[in-house]
Amino acid sequence: MSEFLEAMAFRHACKRFDTTKKIPEDQFESMLEVCRTSPSSFGMEPWRLIVVRNENLRKALKPSCWNQNQITECSELVIFTTDNDVVRSGTPYVRKMFERRGLPAEAVDIYMGVYKNYLEPIESDELLLQNWTAKQCYIACANMMTYAATLKIDSCPIEGFDREEVEAILDLDEERSVALICAFGYRVNPQSEQTRLPINQIIEYR
Ligand SMILES: Cc1cc2nc3c(=O)[nH]c(=O)nc-3n(C[C@H](O)[C@H](O)[C@H](O)COP(=O)(O)O)c2cc1C
């Protein structure tokens, strides 16, 4: 089996983490690098990660995360937040993100126009914009989880939280929102059997 498929088989939503085991710093940094190099729509990289290492802050977050044990027991707790203001069409941030590709000024203007056309219906609704930036975080998080599995590091993606409460506890500015939480560490219990639909139920060729 390829290393990638082995990692896919190793990864599961880990519910109980071994509180005595810590992810080595260099490995965690490489996981963050996987996030940093992940793809994002138009290359906007809207993710802004908060790594919660403070025990008291984790304890404060837990009740707002359906009291899930992973919040306090994992080795590294990563909160994917997004900056929704900077990615609005026409901002200096967006221009800079296109300019860094080394394109001529006219090409940057064309990109700005295409981006505006694409984003206008999304950015007109705050929730749609939050969802759009959150989608980018889900890709980065998936990459991190699969990469972590190649290092025999377990993970659990967490959507079970009250977003407004978590944002308030983190004291996030208005333009920031929480997209997703992911716990990383080492399993206590053996992995449960992977249950998945058969391939012919999810794929159709046309
Ligand atoms: C976006 C997302 C959010 C999830 N949220 C939670 C969660 O809040 N708590 C939890 O224990 N598992 C959570 N899971 C894990 C899923 O329940 C799990 O991936 C699914 O049941 C398949 O099991 P497996 O990952 O162990 O193979 C989440 C998974 C995804 C992809």
The ligand as an ORCA input file, in Angstrom:
! r2SCAN-3c Opt
* xyz 0 1
  C     -15.886     18.676      9.320
  C     -15.920     17.590     10.344
  C     -16.365     17.864     11.615
  C     -16.339     16.877     12.604
  N     -16.691     17.204     13.880
  C     -16.508     16.273     14.850
  C     -16.696     16.610     16.211
  O     -17.078     17.714     16.569
  N     -16.438     15.661     17.139
  C     -16.021     14.405     16.803
  O     -15.793     13.591     17.702
  N     -15.857     14.046     15.519
  C     -16.061     14.948     14.539
  N     -15.842     14.609     13.236
  C     -15.421     13.243     12.917
  C     -16.443     12.445     12.118
  O     -17.512     12.082     12.938
  C     -15.712     11.237     11.538
  O     -14.692     11.685     10.667
  C     -16.634     10.292     10.775
  O     -17.614      9.750     11.621
  C     -15.850      9.144     10.133
  O     -15.088      8.465     11.112
  P     -13.495      8.362     11.009
  O     -12.959      9.718     10.688
  O     -13.071      7.875     12.353
  O     -13.174      7.379      9.918
  C     -15.906     15.573     12.256
  C     -15.489     15.307     10.951
  C     -15.471     16.301     10.016
  C     -14.959     16.002      8.635
*
